[in-house]
Amino acid sequence: MLRLQEIHANLVDGLQEAKDQGWLGEVAAIETTMAAAAQKLVAMRDRAAQPSTVHLGMPDFRRDAGRTSAEPEH
C-alpha cells in the first residue's frame, strides 16, 4: 500500500507540472490515473479492515482439549 501512496503523491506533482505547462492531454491522463489509484487505495484499506482469518472447519483444539469420548475405567 505504501508504494501506491508514493505513486499517488508523484501523480499529484506530475499533475501540477502538466497544468503549469498547459499539457491538457497529460492533465486528463494523470487525472484518470489518479482516480484509479485512489479507488485502489480505498479498496486496499477496506480489505485490510476486514477480518483475515478463515475458518477451515478444523477442530478447535483449545475447546476440545481434555475431552475424551472413551468411558472411564472402574
The first five atom37 places (N, CA, C, CB, O) and aatype in JSON, in Angstrom:
{
  "aatype": [12, 10, 1, 10, 5, 6, 9, 8, 0, 2, 10, 19, 3, 7, 10, 5, 6, 0, 11, 3, 5, 7, 17, 10, 7, 6, 19, 0, 0, 9, 6, 16, 16, 12, 0, 0, 0, 0, 5, 11, 10, 19, 0, 12, 1, 3, 1, 0, 0, 5, 14, 15, 16, 19, 8, 10, 7, 12, 14, 3, 13, 1, 1, 3, 0, 7, 1, 16, 15, 0, 6, 14, 6, 8],
  "atom_mask": [
    [1, 1, 1, 1, 1],
    [1, 1, 1, 1, 1],
    [1, 1, 1, 1, 1],
    [1, 1, 1, 1, 1],
    [1, 1, 1, 1, 1],
    [1, 1, 1, 1, 1],
    [1, 1, 1, 1, 1],
    [1, 1, 1, 1, 1],
    [1, 1, 1, 1, 1],
    [1, 1, 1, 1, 1],
    [1, 1, 1, 1, 1],
    [1, 1, 1, 1, 1],
    [1, 1, 1, 1, 1],
    [1, 1, 1, 0, 1],
    [1, 1, 1, 1, 1],
    [1, 1, 1, 1, 1],
    [1, 1, 1, 1, 1],
    [1, 1, 1, 1, 1],
    [1, 1, 1, 1, 1],
    [1, 1, 1, 1, 1],
    [1, 1, 1, 1, 1],
    [1, 1, 1, 0, 1],
    [1, 1, 1, 1, 1],
    [1, 1, 1, 1, 1],
    [1, 1, 1, 0, 1],
    [1, 1, 1, 1, 1],
    [1, 1, 1, 1, 1],
    [1, 1, 1, 1, 1],
    [1, 1, 1, 1, 1],
    [1, 1, 1, 1, 1],
    [1, 1, 1, 1, 1],
    [1, 1, 1, 1, 1],
    [1, 1, 1, 1, 1],
    [1, 1, 1, 1, 1],
    [1, 1, 1, 1, 1],
    [1, 1, 1, 1, 1],
    [1, 1, 1, 1, 1],
    [1, 1, 1, 1, 1],
    [1, 1, 1, 1, 1],
    [1, 1, 1, 1, 1],
    [1, 1, 1, 1, 1],
    [1, 1, 1, 1, 1],
    [1, 1, 1, 1, 1],
    [1, 1, 1, 1, 1],
    [1, 1, 1, 1, 1],
    [1, 1, 1, 1, 1],
    [1, 1, 1, 1, 1],
    [1, 1, 1, 1, 1],
    [1, 1, 1, 1, 1],
    [1, 1, 1, 1, 1],
    [1, 1, 1, 1, 1],
    [1, 1, 1, 1, 1],
    [1, 1, 1, 1, 1],
    [1, 1, 1, 1, 1],
    [1, 1, 1, 1, 1],
    [1, 1, 1, 1, 1],
    [1, 1, 1, 0, 1],
    [1, 1, 1, 1, 1],
    [1, 1, 1, 1, 1],
    [1, 1, 1, 1, 1],
    [1, 1, 1, 1, 1],
    [1, 1, 1, 1, 1],
    [1, 1, 1, 1, 1],
    [1, 1, 1, 1, 1],
    [1, 1, 1, 1, 1],
    [1, 1, 1, 0, 1],
    [1, 1, 1, 1, 1],
    [1, 1, 1, 1, 1],
    [1, 1, 1, 1, 1],
    [1, 1, 1, 1, 1],
    [1, 1, 1, 1, 1],
    [1, 1, 1, 1, 1],
    [1, 1, 1, 1, 1],
    [1, 1, 1, 1, 1]
  ],
  "atom_positions": [
    [[0.83, -1.18, 0.0], [0.0, 0.0, 0.0], [0.88, 1.25, 0.0], [-0.95, -0.01, 1.22], [0.54, 2.27, -0.6]],
    [[2.02, 1.15, 0.68], [2.92, 2.3, 0.76], [3.39, 2.73, -0.63], [4.12, 1.98, 1.65], [3.46, 3.92, -0.93]],
    [[3.72, 1.75, -1.47], [4.19, 2.07, -2.82], [3.08, 2.79, -3.61], [4.62, 0.78, -3.57], [3.37, 3.75, -4.33]],
    [[1.87, 2.36, -3.48], [0.76, 3.01, -4.19], [0.56, 4.43, -3.69], [-0.54, 2.2, -4.01], [0.23, 5.32, -4.47]],
    [[0.77, 4.66, -2.39], [0.67, 6.01, -1.85], [1.77, 6.9, -2.44], [0.76, 5.99, -0.31], [1.53, 8.08, -2.73]],
    [[2.97, 6.35, -2.62], [4.07, 7.1, -3.23], [3.74, 7.44, -4.68], [5.38, 6.29, -3.16], [3.97, 8.56, -5.14]],
    [[3.21, 6.48, -5.39], [2.82, 6.71, -6.79], [1.78, 7.81, -6.86], [2.29, 5.41, -7.44], [1.86, 8.69, -7.71]],
    [[0.8, 7.76, -5.97], [-0.26, 8.77, -5.97], [0.34, 10.16, -5.7], [-1.33, 8.44, -4.9], [-0.06, 11.14, -6.34]],
    [[1.28, 10.24, -4.76], [1.92, 11.53, -4.46], [2.7, 12.03, -5.68], [2.87, 11.39, -3.25], [2.68, 13.23, -5.96]],
    [[3.37, 11.15, -6.38], [4.1, 11.55, -7.59], [3.13, 12.03, -8.68], [4.94, 10.38, -8.12], [3.44, 12.96, -9.43]],
    [[1.98, 11.4, -8.76], [0.98, 11.83, -9.73], [0.48, 13.24, -9.42], [-0.2, 10.85, -9.76], [0.23, 14.03, -10.33]],
    [[0.34, 13.55, -8.14], [-0.09, 14.9, -7.74], [0.93, 15.93, -8.25], [-0.25, 15.0, -6.18], [0.57, 16.97, -8.8]],
    [[2.21, 15.62, -8.06], [3.27, 16.51, -8.54], [3.24, 16.62, -10.06], [4.64, 16.01, -8.07], [3.36, 17.71, -10.62]],
    [[3.08, 15.48, -10.72], [3.03, 15.49, -12.18], [1.83, 16.24, -12.71], [0.0, 0.0, 0.0], [1.91, 16.9, -13.75]],
    [[0.71, 16.15, -12.01], [-0.48, 16.87, -12.43], [-0.26, 18.37, -12.37], [-1.67, 16.48, -11.55], [-0.64, 19.11, -13.28]],
    [[0.37, 18.82, -11.3], [0.63, 20.25, -11.17], [1.56, 20.73, -12.28], [1.23, 20.58, -9.8], [1.35, 21.8, -12.86]],
    [[2.59, 19.96, -12.58], [3.51, 20.33, -13.66], [2.79, 20.37, -15.0], [4.7, 19.34, -13.72], [2.99, 21.29, -15.79]],
    [[1.95, 19.38, -15.26], [1.22, 19.34, -16.53], [0.28, 20.54, -16.65], [0.42, 18.04, -16.65], [0.14, 21.1, -17.73]],
    [[-0.35, 20.92, -15.55], [-1.22, 22.1, -15.58], [-0.41, 23.36, -15.82], [-2.01, 22.23, -14.27], [-0.8, 24.22, -16.6]],
    [[0.74, 23.47, -15.14], [1.61, 24.64, -15.31], [2.11, 24.78, -16.75], [2.81, 24.56, -14.36], [2.24, 25.88, -17.27]],
    [[2.38, 23.64, -17.38], [2.91, 23.64, -18.74], [1.81, 23.69, -19.8], [3.77, 22.42, -18.96], [2.1, 23.87, -20.99]],
    [[0.58, 23.54, -19.39], [-0.53, 23.57, -20.34], [-0.67, 22.28, -21.14], [0.0, 0.0, 0.0], [-1.21, 22.29, -22.25]],
    [[-0.2, 21.18, -20.61], [-0.28, 19.9, -21.29], [-1.64, 19.27, -21.0], [0.88, 18.95, -20.86], [-1.75, 18.43, -20.11]],
    [[-2.64, 19.65, -21.74], [-4.01, 19.23, -21.45], [-4.22, 17.72, -21.55], [-4.96, 19.93, -22.4], [-4.95, 17.13, -20.76]],
    [[-3.57, 17.11, -22.53], [-3.68, 15.65, -22.67], [-3.08, 14.94, -21.47], [0.0, 0.0, 0.0], [-3.63, 13.96, -20.97]],
    [[-1.95, 15.44, -21.0], [-1.31, 14.87, -19.82], [-2.18, 15.07, -18.58], [0.07, 15.5, -19.6], [-2.29, 14.17, -17.74]],
    [[-2.79, 16.25, -18.47], [-3.66, 16.52, -17.32], [-4.78, 15.49, -17.27], [-4.26, 17.96, -17.41], [-5.05, 14.92, -16.21]],
    [[-5.42, 15.24, -18.4], [-6.52, 14.27, -18.43], [-6.04, 12.87, -18.08], [-7.18, 14.27, -19.82], [-6.69, 12.15, -17.32]],
    [[-4.89, 12.47, -18.63], [-4.36, 11.13, -18.37], [-3.98, 10.98, -16.89], [-3.14, 10.85, -19.26], [-4.27, 9.95, -16.28]],
    [[-3.34, 11.98, -16.34], [-2.92, 11.91, -14.93], [-4.14, 11.89, -14.01], [-1.99, 13.1, -14.57], [-4.16, 11.15, -13.03]],
    [[-5.15, 12.69, -14.32], [-6.37, 12.69, -13.5], [-7.04, 11.32, -13.52], [-7.34, 13.76, -14.0], [-7.55, 10.86, -12.5]],
    [[-7.05, 10.68, -14.68], [-7.63, 9.34, -14.8], [-6.84, 8.34, -13.98], [-7.68, 8.89, -16.26], [-7.41, 7.51, -13.27]],
    [[-5.52, 8.41, -14.07], [-4.66, 7.51, -13.32], [-4.8, 7.75, -11.82], [-3.2, 7.67, -13.75], [-4.81, 6.81, -11.03]],
    [[-4.9, 9.01, -11.42], [-5.07, 9.34, -10.0], [-6.38, 8.79, -9.46], [-5.02, 10.86, -9.8], [-6.43, 8.29, -8.33]],
    [[-7.43, 8.87, -10.25], [-8.72, 8.34, -9.81], [-8.64, 6.83, -9.62], [-9.83, 8.69, -10.83], [-9.19, 6.29, -8.65]],
    [[-7.96, 6.14, -10.53], [-7.81, 4.69, -10.41], [-6.97, 4.34, -9.18], [-7.16, 4.12, -11.69], [-7.28, 3.39, -8.46]],
    [[-5.9, 5.1, -8.96], [-5.05, 4.85, -7.79], [-5.82, 5.09, -6.49], [-3.79, 5.75, -7.84], [-5.68, 4.34, -5.53]],
    [[-6.63, 6.13, -6.47], [-7.43, 6.44, -5.28], [-8.43, 5.32, -5.0], [-8.16, 7.8, -5.45], [-8.63, 4.93, -3.85]],
    [[-9.07, 4.8, -6.05], [-10.01, 3.7, -5.89], [-9.31, 2.46, -5.36], [-10.7, 3.38, -7.22], [-9.84, 1.75, -4.5]],
    [[-8.11, 2.2, -5.88], [-7.35, 1.04, -5.42], [-6.96, 1.19, -3.95], [-6.09, 0.85, -6.29], [-7.03, 0.23, -3.2]],
    [[-6.55, 2.38, -3.54], [-6.21, 2.62, -2.14], [-7.41, 2.38, -1.22], [-5.69, 4.05, -1.97], [-7.27, 1.78, -0.16]],
    [[-8.57, 2.86, -1.64], [-9.78, 2.65, -0.84], [-10.08, 1.16, -0.74], [-10.99, 3.41, -1.47], [-10.4, 0.67, 0.34]],
    [[-9.99, 0.45, -1.85], [-10.25, -0.99, -1.85], [-9.26, -1.72, -0.95], [-10.18, -1.54, -3.28], [-9.64, -2.65, -0.23]],
    [[-7.99, -1.32, -0.98], [-6.98, -1.95, -0.15], [-7.23, -1.67, 1.33], [-5.58, -1.47, -0.55], [-7.06, -2.55, 2.17]],
    [[-7.64, -0.45, 1.64], [-7.93, -0.11, 3.04], [-9.16, -0.88, 3.54], [-8.16, 1.41, 3.19], [-9.18, -1.37, 4.67]],
    [[-10.17, -0.97, 2.68], [-11.38, -1.72, 3.05], [-11.03, -3.19, 3.3], [-12.46, -1.6, 1.95], [-11.5, -3.79, 4.26]],
    [[-10.22, -3.76, 2.43], [-9.83, -5.16, 2.56], [-9.0, -5.37, 3.82], [-9.03, -5.63, 1.32], [-9.18, -6.37, 4.52]],
    [[-8.11, -4.44, 4.12], [-7.28, -4.57, 5.31], [-8.11, -4.48, 6.59], [-6.2, -3.48, 5.31], [-7.72, -5.03, 7.62]],
    [[-9.23, -3.81, 6.53], [-10.09, -3.64, 7.7], [-10.96, -4.87, 7.96], [-10.96, -2.42, 7.54], [-11.53, -5.01, 9.05]],
    [[-11.08, -5.75, 6.99], [-11.91, -6.94, 7.15], [-11.15, -8.02, 7.91], [-12.36, -7.47, 5.77], [-9.92, -8.09, 7.84]],
    [[-11.87, -8.86, 8.62], [-11.2, -9.97, 9.31], [-10.44, -10.83, 8.32], [-12.21, -10.83, 10.1], [-10.93, -11.1, 7.22]],
    [[-9.28, -11.27, 8.71], [-8.46, -12.03, 7.77], [-8.35, -13.51, 8.12], [-7.09, -11.44, 7.7], [-7.66, -14.25, 7.42]],
    [[-9.01, -13.94, 9.17], [-8.96, -15.36, 9.48], [-10.02, -16.11, 8.69], [-9.14, -15.59, 11.0], [-11.11, -15.59, 8.42]],
    [[-9.7, -17.31, 8.34], [-10.6, -18.14, 7.56], [-10.85, -19.42, 8.34], [-10.03, -18.45, 6.14], [-9.91, -20.13, 8.7]],
    [[-12.12, -19.72, 8.6], [-12.46, -20.96, 9.29], [-12.46, -22.09, 8.28], [-13.85, -20.84, 10.01], [-13.23, -22.09, 7.32]],
    [[-11.58, -23.06, 8.51], [-11.45, -24.18, 7.58], [-12.23, -25.41, 8.01], [-10.01, -24.53, 7.41], [-12.13, -26.47, 7.39]],
    [[-13.01, -25.26, 9.08], [-13.77, -26.39, 9.55], [-12.93, -27.38, 10.35], [0.0, 0.0, 0.0], [-13.36, -28.5, 10.6]],
    [[-11.76, -26.97, 10.76], [-10.89, -27.82, 11.55], [-11.35, -27.81, 13.0], [-9.41, -27.36, 11.44], [-11.97, -26.84, 13.44]],
    [[-11.06, -28.87, 13.75], [-11.45, -28.9, 15.17], [-10.76, -27.78, 15.94], [-11.1, -30.26, 15.79], [-9.62, -27.42, 15.64]],
    [[-11.43, -27.27, 16.92], [-10.86, -26.24, 17.78], [-10.23, -26.97, 18.96], [-11.94, -25.2, 18.25], [-10.92, -27.31, 19.93]],
    [[-8.94, -27.21, 18.89], [-8.26, -28.0, 19.92], [-8.26, -27.3, 21.27], [-6.84, -28.28, 19.49], [-8.21, -27.96, 22.31]],
    [[-8.32, -25.99, 21.28], [-8.4, -25.27, 22.55], [-9.7, -25.6, 23.25], [-8.27, -23.75, 22.33], [-9.72, -25.78, 24.47]],
    [[-10.77, -25.69, 22.51], [-12.07, -26.01, 23.08], [-12.17, -27.48, 23.44], [-13.18, -25.62, 22.13], [-12.72, -27.84, 24.47]],
    [[-11.62, -28.33, 22.57], [-11.78, -29.77, 22.72], [-10.71, -30.42, 23.59], [-11.79, -30.42, 21.38], [-10.84, -31.59, 23.94]],
    [[-9.67, -29.71, 23.94], [-8.57, -30.29, 24.71], [-9.08, -30.82, 26.05], [-7.45, -29.25, 24.94], [-9.86, -30.16, 26.74]],
    [[-8.64, -32.0, 26.39], [-9.03, -32.57, 27.67], [-10.31, -33.38, 27.63], [0.0, 0.0, 0.0], [-10.63, -34.07, 28.6]],
    [[-11.02, -33.31, 26.58], [-12.26, -34.09, 26.47], [-11.97, -35.41, 25.8], [-13.35, -33.3, 25.69], [-11.23, -35.47, 24.81]],
    [[-12.53, -36.44, 26.31], [-12.36, -37.76, 25.69], [-13.73, -38.36, 25.44], [-11.49, -38.69, 26.58], [-14.71, -38.0, 26.1]],
    [[-13.78, -39.27, 24.51], [-15.06, -39.92, 24.23], [-15.1, -41.32, 24.83], [-15.31, -39.99, 22.71], [-16.15, -41.96, 24.83]],
    [[-13.96, -41.81, 25.34], [-13.94, -43.15, 25.92], [-14.55, -43.12, 27.31], [-12.5, -43.69, 25.97], [-14.44, -42.14, 28.04]],
    [[-15.19, -44.22, 27.68], [-15.78, -44.35, 29.01], [-14.65, -44.53, 30.02], [-16.81, -45.56, 29.08], [-13.69, -45.26, 29.75]],
    [[-14.73, -43.89, 31.17], [-13.69, -44.09, 32.19], [-13.72, -45.51, 32.73], [-13.88, -43.09, 33.34], [-14.78, -46.12, 32.87]],
    [[-12.52, -46.04, 33.02], [-12.42, -47.4, 33.57], [-12.72, -47.36, 35.06], [-11.01, -48.01, 33.32], [-12.38, -46.4, 35.74]],
    [[-13.38, -48.42, 35.57], [-13.73, -48.52, 37.0], [-12.86, -49.49, 37.69], [-15.18, -48.92, 37.2], [-13.01, -49.7, 38.89]]
  ]
}
